[in-house]
Each structure stands twice: as structure tokens, then as C-alpha cells.
Amino acid sequence: MATVGQQHLYRPILTAVGSDCRRHVTTRFLPVPRRNVNSRLRQILSLEVGKEVAPESSTVNMEELVGFLYKDLPHLFDDQGIDKTAYDERVKFRDPITKHDTISGYLFNISFLKNIFTPQFQLHWAKQTGPYEITTRWTMVMKFMLLPWKPELVFTGTSIMEVNPETKKFCSHLDLWDSIKNNDYFSLEGLVDVFKQLRIYKTPDLETPKYQILKRTANYEVRKYEPFIVVETIGDKLSGSSGFNNVAGYIFGKNSTMEKIPMTTPVFTQTTDTDQLSSNVSVQIVIPSGKDLNSLPMPNEEKVNLKKLEGGFAAAVKFSGKPTEEVVRAKENELRSSLSKDGLRAKKGCMLARYNDPGRTWNFIMRNEVIIWLEDFSLD
């Protein structure tokens, strides 16, 4: 007989019945009162008699917690901040280079990033991925304000958030970055990924086409561009400057109303031919947002046109130095190979984006990009 608390629990009694040719063994069980025995003990007892007891159902409303994250996480780095009462005191936070085991450490990490990097956080989606698990997908763009050139750091990825079924609060938060393979703490690959983004790129303080960064891998980033208007003319090659003076003349006043239009960046050269990057080339300057085709003055030159680009999904790779035709071709091939490997469908042709005046910027800090439009893209 075993004693648990004030209850007596009787084990099975085996009785042997003899005969001339065989022995029969029968088993008798004494009833065990169940109403005052805890669920864990019931499971143990049930195994003794060959039965399984289903775990008690949870009363955690996971759908409500998903909705909570949609409202709360956008406040991650603003003055309101996240609701700390939604987290256990001993919440475990991990990313490839950071770890904390309390809510105070978690909040300290948020405050540190907010004051040093001025981060912008975008939540793409949140959904339940397990009985007590919610996964979110996000983009975080930060500027390191302590360095004179204020480099931009971009991280995209997912967060796996576990819920404590007893407290109905988040007890674990694990960040996984898209840009690295080893996301375990402490990841040397993750640290290198951070330092790679601290390099100097000179980006003029001018308006650029608006886009969202949806995903950043080790080799490229996927963007979603909003529609924008360009003034364009025919060029000679992607890395060439032929035609630039014609489109620049339009924004400097060579138009039907002699209106001077603010300069933007980058200057695009684009081809629709994948095999021959120097054929069917157009040179484009972006018109500032807020303008529409009906309100813009007409170009004075017949070979200069206004066109609205519908935007969409595009993959981009950033590089510095002088963008020669050979360099652009190599970057385009590398990007197209990476996209194919990742199962993304690339359109024909590509664009070269040049952000700097080559006559006023050192080659090693120039910001250039090769951009390829995508057929479609989904953030699964």
C-alpha cells in the first residue's frame, strides 16, 4: 500500500489459481478515488492500469493574444512602449547576439536600441504556430547615431513567442534573422553581419522613391516600391552618362513652364534586356512625390518623356566603388543566381541606381545598387 497525503492508494492484487495443466493469474483493482488527486498523479496512476488521460484543456485565448501583438508591437520603440504586464517576470529573450532572462533585462535592451540606433519597427504579420506559440514576422531599420556617417542597419526575421499556459503571459521570445544561418546565441556570424553594415556609404540628403524593406538576406534585400514618376530619355549603356544632361535639364527648368523641380536621388539607368545590358537603355530621374503626370510641365525636348512606374517587388544588392559595365554585369549575375536559388522569379533586365555625384564623391564611399524587378513575392 502506498500513501499520498491523506489518501490510501492500493496497488493491483495478483491471485494465482492452480490446476493440473496451467496456472491462471487474475488481477483485481481496488477503486481509487480521483476527485482529490492532482492531474499529474492521475496520469501516473492511469499508466499503471494501462490507460491514458488527456491533458487538461487550456483556457489561454491565443487568438486574443495574436490580436494583442498586432496592437502592442508597433509601440516597441515609441514613447508608449510595449505592455510589460503581458510578459512573465522571468521571460527569456534571445537573438543571435543578445540574451536576457528577465522582463527588466528585456526592457533594458529595448531602451538601449531606442537611444543608440533610433530604430523603426514594422510588423508584417503575427499568427499562432503551436498550442502555446505565436510567430511574428518583422523588419527593423536602424541608424547608428554615434558614427559620423550614421550607417543604416537592416534586420528582418521572425520571432517565436511562447506563452505560459499557467500565467497566460509570454515567457519566451526568440529572434531569428534572415541574413544568417546560425541563429543560436552567441552567433559569431550574427556579430559579423552587424559589423558589415557599419561600412561607410554616402547617401545624399535628397528624396528617394519610397519603399519598404520586406526581407534582407545575406546577399540581397527584397523591397516593395510605391508608384513613382520619372523623367527619362534614351541612354547608351547601364554604366554610362549619355542622356543624363537631357533629363537633368528638364528638372532644372527646360520644360514648358520653366519650372525648376527639386533634385532627387538616385539616378536610374535601366534595361529590359537580360542578355544585352547595353541595349534598350533608359536614363531616369525620379520626380518628387506629390507630383502627378497631369500637373507636371511638358518637356521641351522630344526625346525626353514623363512616365509613371507602378512600383512593385524588387530585389536589390548594394555596393560601392565605380560602377563599370563589368562590375554591373557581375552584380546582376550574382543577384539573379541568388534569386533563382531562393525560388524567386526575376523579370528580365535590371536597373543600376547611382546615388552620388561621381565628380564629388570618393569611389570607396559611393552608394550604388543593382535592382531586379520580381514577378511576385510573399512573406510566408
N, C-alpha and C positions, 0 to 999 in steps of 0.2 A: 504494500500500500504506500502511495506517495502522498505527501501532504503539501498543499499550496494554500497559503494564507490560512483561512478557517475552513477550507473545503477538503474533503477526502475524495481522492480520485483513485478508483480501483482499476487495476490492470486486468487484461483478459485472463481467465482461468482455463487452463487446458485439462481436459479429462480423458484418460485413456480407457477404452473398453476392449478387453481381451477376448479372443476366440481362438479356435484351433488353427486357423489358416491366415488370419490377418488381425491387425490392431487398428481400430478406428479412433481417431483423435477428434474430439469436438471442442468447440470454443464457445464459451459463454461470456457475455459482457454485462457488467452491471451498468445501469444507466448513469450517465454523468450529467449533472445539472449544468446548463450552459449559460444561463442568463447573467451570471455574475463573473464569468470568466472572460478575460480580455481577448481581443481578436487575434493577437499573436499566439497566445496559448491555444486558442481554438484550432488554429492552423496546425500546430504541433500535434495536438490530440487527434485531429482528423487524419493526419498521416499515419498515426499508429493503427487506425482501424481501416486504412486503405481508401479514404475519401479525401477530396479536395474541397476547400472552402474558398469561394471567390472573394477577392479583396473588397473591402467596403467601398462603395462609390464615393467619389469626391464631390464636394459642393463648390469647388472652385469654378467660377464663371469665366472660362478662358476667352470667350467672345467679348466679354466686357473688358477684360484686360487688354485685348488687342485694340479695342476702341480707345482705351485709356492711353496707350502708347502713341496712337496717331495724334492725340491732343497734347500729350506731355513732352515727347521727344523734340518737337520743333523748338521748345524753350531751353534746350540743353545749354546753350551758351548766351542766352539773353539775360536781362536783369531779373526776370521772373524765376528762371531756373526750373529744374525738374522737381517733382514732388517726392521728397526723400522719404515720406511716410509709406510709399509703395514698395520700399526695399527693406529686407531684413537688416538688422544691425550688423550681422556677420556676413554680409553679401560678399561674394567672391568675384572680383573683376580681373580679367586677364586680356591683354593684347600681346602682340609679338615682343614688345619691349617694356611693358609696364604690367605691374601686378599690385593689387590691393586686396585686403581681406575684411575690410570694414566699410560701412557707409561713409564714415568720416574721411577715410583714405580715398574712396571713390569720388567724393565731392571735392577733395583737395586736387585730384588730378584734373577734374573739370575746370576748377578755378585757375590752375596753372596754365592750361591750354588757352583759356579765355584771355588771360593777361599777357601772355608772351606771343601768342600766334594769331590773335583775332580771328578765330575760326568761323566759318559759315557751314552750317549743317543742314543737309537736305535728306528727309526721309522719303524713300521711294515706295516702300510697302512694308507691311507687317502682317504675319499670318501664323496661325497655330501649326506647329510641325511635330508635335508629340503630345502625350497626355498632359504633361505639365511643362511644355516647352513652346516658346514663341520665337520665331526668327524674323529679323528685320533686315532690310537692305537700304544702304545709305551712301551718301557722298559727303566728304568733308574737305573743304578747301581752306587752307590756312596761309597766312603771310607771316614770316618770321621777322618781327619788327625790330629785333636787336641788331640785325645786319643792315649795313647802309643800303644795299640793293634790294632789301625786302623780298627775298625769294618766295615764290609761291609753292607750297607743298600740297599735293593732292592725294587723298586716300579714299578708296572705295572698297566696299566689302559687305559682309553680313555680320550680324550679332545674334548669338544664340543665348536666349534668356530663359533660365529655369525658374519655375515657380515652386515655392514651398507649399505643399498641399495643406499643411497644418496652420500656417500663418496667412496663407493666400497672398503672400508677398514675393517679390523677386529675390532669389537667394544666390543667383549666379548670372554673370554677364561675360560672355566670351566673344571677343572680336576676331574676325578672320579677314585678312587683307587680300584683295585680288592680285596684288602686284608681287607676291612672294609665294613660295611653295611651303616653306617651313614656318608655320604659324605658332608653333609651341614657344612658350616663354623659356629661356631668353633666346630670341632668334637673332643670330648674327646677320642673317640675310635681311631681316627687318631693319636692323640698325644701318646697314649699308644702303638700303632703299631710302632711308631718311636723308643720309648724307649726300646721296646722288642728287637729290632735289634742291640742295643748297647752293648749287653752282650758279655762277653769275649769268643771267640773261637780261639784256637791256630791252625793256618793253616801254615804248613811248607812252606818255600820259595822254592818249588820244582815245576816242571812241572806237570800239571794235564791234563786229557783229555779235549779237547776243546768242549765247549757247549755254546749255547745261552739260556738265561732265557726268555721264551715266556710269562709266566704268573705266578704271585705269589698271592696265596690266603691266607686266614688266617691259613690254615692247611698244605699247601704244595706248591711247585713250579713246573711248567712244563718246562722241558728243551729239547732242540734239540741237541743231541750229534753228533759230526762229527765222521766218522770212526776212529778206533784206534786199535793198535795191543797189545796183551797181551801175556805174557808167563804164562802158567798155569799148574797146577797139581791137583791131587785129594786131597780134604780135608775131615775132619771128621764132622764138623758142622759149621754153619754160624759164630758163635762167637769164634770158635776155631782157633788155630795157626798151627795145623798139616798141613804140606806141604809148609809152608812159607819158611823154610830153603832151600828147593829144588829150588823154583823159585828165591829166593834171590841169591842162589849160581850161577844160570845162569848169572845174570847181574853182579855178582862180578868176573866173569872170567871162570866159569866152563862150557865152551862151546867149540866148535870145533876149534876156533881160539884164545881162551883165551882172548877174547876182554872184557874189562870192560865197561859196559854200565851205563850211569848216572841213579841214583835213581830217581823215580818219586813218586807221591802220588795221590790218596790213594791206599791202598791195598784192592782189592775186594775179597769178598767171595760170591759165587753165587750158588743158587739152582734153578732148573727148576720145582720143585715140590711145589705147594702151600700148600698142606695138611701136608707134612712132610718136614719141613725146614732143617732138618739134613740129608736128603737123597740127593744123586746126587749133592754133594757139590764140587765146584772147587775153588781153590785159585789162584788169578790172580794179577800180577804186570804189570802195563802199561809200554810199551816200548816208549821212547821219540819220538815225532813227527819228521818227516824227514827220518825215517827208513821205509823200506819196507821188506816184507817177503823174497824176493829174495836176499837181501843184508845182512840179519841177519845170524850170525853163528848158526849152529845146536846145540841143547842141547846135553850134554854128557849123560844125564840120559834118559832112555826110557820113564819114566813116566812123563817127562816134555815136553810140547808141545808149539809151537807157533801158535797163532790163530788171525785172523783179525775179529774184531767185526764191524758190519756195522753201528753202531750207531742208531739214530732214536729218537723218542719221549719217554721221561721218566718222571715220577713224583718222586720227592724226598722230604723227610722230614728230617730236621737236628735236632740233639740232642747231648747233652754232657753226660759225665759220662761213667761208664764201660758198654760196650755193651754185657750184658749177653744174653743167649738164650731166657730167658723170656722177657727181655726188647725188643729184636729184634722182637720177635713174636708179642708183644703188638703193637709196632710201625707199623709193617706190616699190622696188622688187622685194625688199625685206618686209615692208609693211604688207604687201599683198600676200606674201608667203605666210606671215603670221596670222592674217585674217583667215586664210584657207585652212590652216592648221586648227584654228579655233571654231571652224564651221560657220564663219560669217561670209555672206555673199557680197562681194565687192562689185561695184559698177565699173565700166570701162573708164579709162582716163584718170587724171589726177589733177590736183591743184598744188602750186607752190605758193606759200604765204610768206612774204618778207615784211617784217615789222620795222626795220630800221633803214635810215638813210645810209647807204654804203659809203658815202663820202664823209660822213661824220661819226661813224661808229667803228670801233676796232672789231676785226673779224671774230676774235675769240669770245666776244660778248654779244654778238648778233643773235637775234631770235628768228629762226626760220622753221617752217613746218611743211611737211608733205601731207596732204589731205586727200583721202579717197572716200567718195560717197558710197554708202551702203544701200543695198536693196531694202533691207528691213533690219530691225533689232528688237530684242525682247529682253527685259530684265527678269529672268526667272529666279 
